[in-house]
Amino acid sequence: MKLKGIMEKSVGGFLTFRGFANFNDVVRISKPDEAYQIEIDKSHNEDLQEFLKKGENLFFPEVVLGCYLPENDEEIVRLEEFYQAFQGNQKGNFGFKKLNIGIQSPKPKNSTFKVATLNTLKERGDKDIFFRIDGNHRITAFENLNKEKIFLENPMLAICVIFFRTKEEYIRQSQMIFHNLNFKAIPLKKEHSLKLIFENFDNEILKTDKSFGMPYYYAKEISKCNFKEYFTNLESLFNDNKRSSFLDFFKFLESKGIKIELETIKANLSDVNTIFRDKDLRVSKNTNLFLVFLYYCICGENTKKIELFTQWVLKNHIYKTKSIDLESLINIFDEIYNSRIQKVFVAMAFSGEHCENVWESIVDVYNELIAEGYELSKEHQQGDKYIPYRVDKEKRESKDIIEKIKNGIKECDLMIADLTHARPNVYYEIGLAEAQNKPLILLFNKQIKALDKENRDLVHFDLITKERINYNSNNFKQLKQELKEKLKSILESICEPLK
């Protein structure tokens, strides 16, 4: 390795070399110091790799490396000779086990810095001579690109090497330099950066330039909306992060392949603004929570799901959290919500007077509730309608009907059972459901009693006291109305954990 540059004492009295080196050389001659280098964030590293690959407006500030020279007492004496020669503007070559430093007299004579050359010894090698104080993530991103056989056209990198007198001095001082470089400066906020971009680049550039893309265009247009006039409940939501929040949101939608139409999204903003009339939501500062509501509206989620999400957020005080990852919040609620999909088991006579009318009434109610946003199972269909589970409607062949009944009841969330005709199988299935504490809706055709010659009550004594819907086979409209109300009541009580 041979590096040529300039050397001088910098502010603070640190002997500093500045020059240029090939990225590949920097990878080889340096290593991160585990004492203070933070673990590399995968997403940030991928962003850096993408930036390097694009090669547009590609510039990095110099990488800062650290090195302590003496490795024994003899080299400490040599170091003092080197410092005295340097301060006396003398030229010469000074050899250390790690590397050789050559310095020339200042040119022109009235200048202070010296031209310097750093050489490593062939027998020593040059791997890991320097420690990375600042720029480790940039170097690692470049190294990962090389592993993928992707190479830069001109991989020259500005470097700064700080020399320390001893290992102890390096350990003490390098950590402070790392801290000052990374935490003393006030970084340019993403919001301010986006403000400059949106003001200085027109929409066509934002749409087509590889450095930007459609999410930048969408974020620019939506962030221009007059929240103070049109979305008053959302006005105080953003705390100097409107542009960056929408940019991250549209990048998320793009990653999910969700179609974006600006006019539709503006209408969705009105819907979310209505939801945020709630006094607790209105004072929330969690922009990601707002974006989850917007996401569900854009995806066309049913009103019932959004209503349950609102109740879940309020009941669990999610609106009080200052920040929560957008995708994590969506995944958490989706998992909770999808676990509430309800399976309904129907027990009734397979044949008999009015049986088909009762079944059709149940199916009609089932589909009406699905249309209203209640999450009922859509595993089975009959023509163009969804149907609840009924053993004789099961399309899969099975020789063991009892096993089908047991599995169906075990997997269901509630049961509808018609006691009319007093079928033994219906009572058997009710017994299995009660043993597993499944909610029950019992039906009975009250006209059957009038047809019974022995004037018996066809509901057996062990269920005679149970609440049931007594329907009239001359008025199935009334049956559907009562059944729908009862089903809604049970479904909403099952969904109570969401609230």
Solvent accessible surface area in square Angstrom, and as a share of the most:
residue,aa,sasa,rsa
1,M,46,0.21
2,K,144,0.61
3,L,6,0.03
4,K,125,0.53
5,G,14,0.13
6,I,73,0.37
7,M,0,0.00
8,E,51,0.23
9,K,75,0.32
10,S,43,0.28
11,V,149,0.86
12,G,67,0.64
13,G,47,0.45
14,F,49,0.20
15,L,2,0.01
16,T,8,0.05
17,F,0,0.00
18,R,106,0.39
19,G,11,0.11
20,F,133,0.56
21,A,3,0.02
22,N,44,0.22
23,F,6,0.03
24,N,63,0.32
25,D,39,0.20
26,V,0,0.00
27,V,29,0.17
28,R,91,0.33
29,I,0,0.00
30,S,2,0.01
31,K,77,0.32
32,P,51,0.32
33,D,20,0.10
34,E,161,0.72
35,A,72,0.56
36,Y,23,0.09
37,Q,28,0.12
38,I,112,0.57
39,E,162,0.73
40,I,49,0.25
41,D,79,0.41
42,K,157,0.66
43,S,68,0.44
44,H,80,0.36
45,N,8,0.04
46,E,92,0.41
47,D,91,0.47
48,L,22,0.11
49,Q,22,0.10
50,E,77,0.35
51,F,69,0.29
52,L,2,0.01
53,K,91,0.39
54,K,79,0.33
55,G,41,0.39
56,E,62,0.28
57,N,135,0.69
58,L,64,0.32
59,F,160,0.67
60,F,27,0.11
61,P,79,0.50
62,E,48,0.22
63,V,0,0.00
64,V,15,0.09
65,L,0,0.00
66,G,0,0.00
67,C,1,0.00
68,Y,32,0.12
69,L,1,0.01
70,P,13,0.08
71,E,78,0.35
72,N,56,0.29
73,D,114,0.59
74,E,138,0.62
75,E,12,0.05
76,I,77,0.39
77,V,91,0.52
78,R,77,0.28
79,L,4,0.02
80,E,73,0.33
81,E,77,0.35
82,F,0,0.00
83,Y,14,0.05
84,Q,121,0.54
85,A,9,0.07
86,F,3,0.01
87,Q,107,0.48
88,G,44,0.42
89,N,77,0.40
90,Q,106,0.47
91,K,147,0.62
92,G,25,0.24
93,N,107,0.55
94,F,18,0.08
95,G,39,0.37
96,F,6,0.03
97,K,101,0.43
98,K,14,0.06
99,L,0,0.00
100,N,33,0.17
101,I,0,0.00
102,G,10,0.10
103,I,6,0.03
104,Q,73,0.33
105,S,40,0.26
106,P,12,0.07
107,K,141,0.60
108,P,96,0.60
109,K,193,0.82
110,N,135,0.69
111,S,26,0.17
112,T,94,0.55
113,F,81,0.34
114,K,11,0.05
115,V,42,0.24
116,A,0,0.00
117,T,19,0.11
118,L,0,0.00
119,N,45,0.23
120,T,18,0.10
121,L,65,0.33
122,K,197,0.84
123,E,149,0.67
124,R,110,0.40
125,G,33,0.32
126,D,18,0.10
127,K,145,0.61
128,D,51,0.26
129,I,10,0.05
130,F,0,0.00
131,F,35,0.15
132,R,11,0.04
133,I,0,0.00
134,D,29,0.15
135,G,8,0.08
136,N,8,0.04
137,H,36,0.16
138,R,31,0.11
139,I,0,0.00
140,T,24,0.14
141,A,0,0.00
142,F,3,0.01
143,E,53,0.24
144,N,39,0.20
145,L,1,0.00
146,N,32,0.16
147,K,145,0.61
148,E,97,0.43
149,K,156,0.66
150,I,57,0.29
151,F,132,0.55
152,L,29,0.15
153,E,183,0.82
154,N,116,0.59
155,P,22,0.14
156,M,95,0.42
157,L,6,0.03
158,A,27,0.21
159,I,0,0.00
160,C,4,0.03
161,V,0,0.00
162,I,15,0.08
163,F,5,0.02
164,F,1,0.00
165,R,84,0.31
166,T,52,0.30
167,K,104,0.44
168,E,116,0.52
169,E,41,0.18
170,Y,4,0.02
171,I,82,0.41
172,R,143,0.52
173,Q,55,0.24
174,S,0,0.00
175,Q,67,0.30
176,M,106,0.47
177,I,24,0.12
178,F,22,0.09
179,H,77,0.34
180,N,60,0.31
181,L,80,0.40
182,N,67,0.34
183,F,133,0.56
184,K,138,0.58
185,A,68,0.53
186,I,163,0.83
187,P,106,0.67
188,L,117,0.58
189,K,134,0.57
190,K,98,0.42
191,E,10,0.05
192,H,88,0.39
193,S,34,0.22
194,L,5,0.03
195,K,75,0.32
196,L,79,0.39
197,I,33,0.17
198,F,15,0.06
199,E,112,0.50
200,N,106,0.54
201,F,75,0.31
202,D,84,0.44
203,N,49,0.25
204,E,105,0.47
205,I,67,0.34
206,L,0,0.00
207,K,73,0.31
208,T,94,0.55
209,D,50,0.26
210,K,139,0.59
211,S,40,0.26
212,F,41,0.17
213,G,16,0.16
214,M,67,0.30
215,P,8,0.05
216,Y,31,0.12
217,Y,33,0.12
218,Y,31,0.12
219,A,0,0.00
220,K,27,0.11
221,E,33,0.15
222,I,0,0.00
223,S,16,0.11
224,K,129,0.55
225,C,21,0.13
226,N,69,0.35
227,F,7,0.03
228,K,149,0.63
229,E,107,0.48
230,Y,141,0.54
231,F,14,0.06
232,T,77,0.45
233,N,22,0.11
234,L,0,0.00
235,E,79,0.36
236,S,59,0.38
237,L,3,0.02
238,F,26,0.11
239,N,120,0.61
240,D,97,0.50
241,N,44,0.23
242,K,52,0.22
243,R,66,0.24
244,S,14,0.09
245,S,12,0.07
246,F,0,0.00
247,L,1,0.00
248,D,71,0.37
249,F,0,0.00
250,F,0,0.00
251,K,87,0.37
252,F,24,0.10
253,L,0,0.00
254,E,96,0.43
255,S,88,0.57
256,K,96,0.41
257,G,68,0.65
258,I,37,0.19
259,K,159,0.67
260,I,25,0.13
261,E,84,0.38
262,L,31,0.15
263,E,127,0.57
264,T,67,0.39
265,I,2,0.01
266,K,69,0.29
267,A,55,0.43
268,N,15,0.08
269,L,0,0.00
270,S,54,0.35
271,D,70,0.36
272,V,0,0.00
273,N,22,0.11
274,T,67,0.39
275,I,40,0.20
276,F,2,0.01
277,R,159,0.58
278,D,47,0.25
279,K,140,0.59
280,D,40,0.21
281,L,0,0.00
282,R,97,0.35
283,V,105,0.60
284,S,5,0.03
285,K,117,0.49
286,N,2,0.01
287,T,14,0.08
288,N,40,0.21
289,L,0,0.00
290,F,0,0.00
291,L,2,0.01
292,V,0,0.00
293,F,0,0.00
294,L,0,0.00
295,Y,28,0.11
296,Y,1,0.00
297,C,18,0.11
298,I,29,0.15
299,C,53,0.32
300,G,61,0.59
301,E,58,0.26
302,N,48,0.25
303,T,108,0.63
304,K,23,0.10
305,K,10,0.04
306,I,23,0.12
307,E,72,0.32
308,L,5,0.03
309,F,0,0.00
310,T,23,0.13
311,Q,56,0.25
312,W,23,0.08
313,V,0,0.00
314,L,47,0.24
315,K,133,0.56
316,N,71,0.36
317,H,94,0.42
318,I,26,0.13
319,Y,20,0.08
320,K,134,0.57
321,T,53,0.31
322,K,185,0.78
323,S,91,0.59
324,I,47,0.24
325,D,83,0.43
326,L,16,0.08
327,E,66,0.30
328,S,47,0.30
329,L,1,0.01
330,I,7,0.03
331,N,83,0.43
332,I,80,0.41
333,F,0,0.00
334,D,34,0.18
335,E,131,0.59
336,I,54,0.28
337,Y,8,0.03
338,N,79,0.41
339,S,76,0.49
340,R,60,0.22
341,I,67,0.34
342,Q,5,0.02
343,K,65,0.28
344,V,1,0.01
345,F,0,0.00
346,V,3,0.02
347,A,2,0.01
348,M,3,0.01
349,A,3,0.03
350,F,94,0.39
351,S,75,0.49
352,G,43,0.41
353,E,96,0.43
354,H,58,0.26
355,C,11,0.07
356,E,92,0.41
357,N,65,0.33
358,V,2,0.01
359,W,0,0.00
360,E,86,0.38
361,S,5,0.03
362,I,1,0.01
363,V,3,0.02
364,D,35,0.18
365,V,0,0.00
366,Y,2,0.01
367,N,30,0.15
368,E,71,0.32
369,L,0,0.00
370,I,26,0.13
371,A,90,0.70
372,E,79,0.35
373,G,3,0.03
374,Y,19,0.07
375,E,43,0.19
376,L,1,0.01
377,S,10,0.06
378,K,102,0.43
379,E,107,0.48
380,H,44,0.20
381,Q,85,0.38
382,Q,69,0.31
383,G,76,0.73
384,D,130,0.67
385,K,78,0.33
386,Y,67,0.25
387,I,7,0.04
388,P,2,0.01
389,Y,34,0.13
390,R,12,0.04
391,V,6,0.04
392,D,63,0.33
393,K,64,0.27
394,E,24,0.11
395,K,166,0.70
396,R,170,0.62
397,E,176,0.79
398,S,57,0.37
399,K,214,0.91
400,D,72,0.37
401,I,82,0.42
402,I,75,0.38
403,E,81,0.36
404,K,35,0.15
405,I,8,0.04
406,K,91,0.39
407,N,67,0.34
408,G,10,0.10
409,I,0,0.00
410,K,141,0.60
411,E,107,0.48
412,C,4,0.02
413,D,47,0.24
414,L,0,0.00
415,M,0,0.00
416,I,0,0.00
417,A,0,0.00
418,D,8,0.04
419,L,1,0.00
420,T,3,0.02
421,H,44,0.20
422,A,26,0.20
423,R,80,0.29
424,P,107,0.68
425,N,49,0.25
426,V,0,0.00
427,Y,41,0.16
428,Y,91,0.35
429,E,5,0.02
430,I,4,0.02
431,G,39,0.38
432,L,40,0.20
433,A,0,0.00
434,E,68,0.31
435,A,84,0.65
436,Q,75,0.33
437,N,135,0.69
438,K,40,0.17
439,P,48,0.30
440,L,36,0.18
441,I,3,0.01
442,L,5,0.03
443,L,0,0.00
444,F,3,0.01
445,N,2,0.01
446,K,102,0.43
447,Q,59,0.26
448,I,15,0.08
449,K,88,0.37
450,A,92,0.71
451,L,117,0.58
452,D,28,0.15
453,K,202,0.86
454,E,127,0.57
455,N,124,0.63
456,R,138,0.50
457,D,68,0.35
458,L,29,0.14
459,V,4,0.02
460,H,91,0.41
461,F,176,0.73
462,D,90,0.47
463,L,10,0.05
464,I,67,0.34
465,T,127,0.74
466,K,83,0.35
467,E,134,0.60
468,R,58,0.21
469,I,16,0.08
470,N,64,0.33
471,Y,8,0.03
472,N,47,0.24
473,S,9,0.06
474,N,118,0.61
475,N,68,0.35
476,F,39,0.16
477,K,160,0.68
478,Q,74,0.33
479,L,1,0.00
480,K,58,0.25
481,Q,110,0.49
482,E,65,0.29
483,L,0,0.00
484,K,39,0.17
485,E,102,0.46
486,K,63,0.27
487,L,1,0.00
488,K,50,0.21
489,S,67,0.43
490,I,23,0.12
491,L,4,0.02
492,E,53,0.24
493,S,70,0.45
494,I,31,0.16
495,C,17,0.10
496,E,95,0.42
497,P,96,0.60
498,L,0,0.00
499,K,55,0.23
